[in-house]
Each structure stands twice: as C-alpha cells, then as structure tokens.
Amino acid sequence: MVQGLRDESLRADTATQIRTFRELLAGRLAEDQAAGKLRADADPKAIAETFAALMDGLLLHLMADPGFDPVSATTALVAMLRPRTDERAR
C-alpha cells in the first residue's frame, strides 16, 4: 500500500483488486440477504465497503500486535449483521 503512493501503476492495480473484492462481497451479501441470512434493512454495498476496510484494519492490528485476536472482533461484527430470531420468523 505504501509503495502504491509512489507507483501509480501499482496503486491502480491495487484499487482494481480491492474494488473487485468489494463488488464480489456485496453480491454475496445481497444473496444472503435474499435468503434471510442478513438483516433486511442492511445495505450490502455499504457493508462490503465497511468489511473490506475493517479487514485491512484487523490485518494492521495483527501485524502490530501478534497477540491480537481478530477472530473475536470479526465474530462480533458478523453477529450484529444477522437478523434477530424474531425477524427470521417473518
């Protein structure tokens, strides 16, 4: 990422890869939403953008602090996105 600040070609390639990942993730989240696995009021595109950024942040924290547990943070975030039990019954 830092090298991309100096190398426009690398930055463009990285941006394309990140954009593709977000688009694929948004598609998957939309499928999950249609299947009732994601809150009905959630925005799949916005969630995909947030998840992609959070994953980068979690990786940064893990690199800086090898004792950091990204699993518990990720699990908590995913739990917030799932429909409540009463929403699934509708």
Secondary structure, DSSP 8 states (H G I E B T S, - for coil): -TGGGT-HHHHHHHHHHHHHHHHHHHHHHHHHHHTTSS-TT--HHHHHHHHHHHHHHHHHHHHH-TT--HHHHHHHHHHHHS--HHHHT-
